[in-house]
């Protein structure tokens, strides 16, 4: 009861296991990146508001949309064969 050794029946906390990080790696990568992007855009807005339009999300989003669309198309075509 008051021993120094850790009881074997105690489980490790979920955040200490490697499986937690494997299962949630997309959240752990994209969430800080999105928050950092928001801070960069807000800082850019405070410096020069006209530059915000140049670096806006709308202009950056379309090339990634096309890349995603073509990769899904090629994956679908591979499934058909």
C-alpha positions as CSV (number, residue, x, y, z in Angstrom):
1,X,0.0,0.0,0.0
2,X,2.7,2.5,0.9
3,X,5.5,0.8,-1.0
4,X,8.1,2.7,-3.0
5,X,7.5,0.6,-6.1
6,X,4.8,1.5,-8.5
7,X,1.9,-0.8,-8.7
8,X,1.6,-2.8,-11.9
9,X,-2.1,-2.3,-11.9
10,X,-1.7,1.4,-12.5
11,X,-2.0,2.4,-16.2
12,X,0.2,5.0,-17.9
13,X,-1.6,8.2,-18.6
14,X,-2.9,8.4,-22.2
15,X,-0.6,11.3,-23.2
16,X,2.5,9.3,-22.2
17,X,1.8,6.4,-24.6
18,X,3.3,6.5,-28.1
19,X,0.0,5.3,-29.6
20,X,-1.7,8.6,-28.6
21,X,0.8,10.6,-30.7
22,X,0.5,8.2,-33.6
23,X,-3.3,8.4,-33.6
24,X,-3.4,12.2,-33.3
25,X,-0.4,13.3,-35.3
26,X,-2.5,15.3,-37.8
27,X,-4.0,17.4,-35.0
28,X,-0.6,17.8,-33.4
29,X,0.9,19.1,-36.6
30,X,-1.8,21.1,-38.3
31,X,-3.3,22.8,-35.2
32,X,-0.1,24.7,-34.2
33,X,0.6,25.4,-37.9
34,X,-2.8,27.0,-38.3
35,X,-2.5,29.0,-35.1
36,X,0.9,30.2,-36.2
37,X,-0.5,31.2,-39.6
38,X,-3.3,33.2,-37.9
39,X,-0.7,35.1,-35.8
40,X,1.4,35.8,-38.9
41,X,-1.6,37.2,-40.8
42,X,-2.7,39.3,-37.8
43,X,0.9,40.7,-37.5
44,X,1.0,41.4,-41.2
45,X,-2.4,43.2,-40.9
46,X,-1.0,45.4,-38.1
47,X,2.1,46.3,-40.2
48,X,0.6,47.0,-43.7
49,X,-3.0,46.1,-44.3
50,X,-2.6,46.1,-48.1
51,X,-0.2,43.1,-47.9
52,X,-2.8,41.0,-46.2
53,X,-4.7,40.6,-49.5
54,X,-1.5,39.5,-51.2
55,X,-0.9,36.8,-48.6
56,X,-4.5,35.9,-48.0
57,X,-5.7,32.3,-47.7
58,X,-7.8,32.5,-50.8
59,X,-4.8,32.9,-53.1
60,X,-2.9,30.1,-51.4
61,X,-5.7,27.6,-51.1
62,X,-6.3,26.9,-54.8
63,X,-3.0,25.3,-55.7
64,X,-3.3,22.9,-52.7
65,X,-6.9,22.1,-53.8
66,X,-5.7,21.1,-57.3
67,X,-2.9,19.0,-55.9
68,X,-5.3,17.3,-53.6
69,X,-7.8,16.8,-56.4
70,X,-5.2,15.2,-58.7
71,X,-3.8,12.9,-56.1
72,X,-7.3,11.6,-55.3
73,X,-8.0,11.2,-59.0
74,X,-4.9,9.2,-59.5
75,X,-5.6,7.1,-56.4
76,X,-9.2,6.4,-57.8
77,X,-7.8,5.5,-61.2
78,X,-5.4,3.0,-59.5
79,X,-8.3,1.4,-57.7
80,X,-10.2,1.0,-61.0
81,X,-7.4,-1.0,-62.6
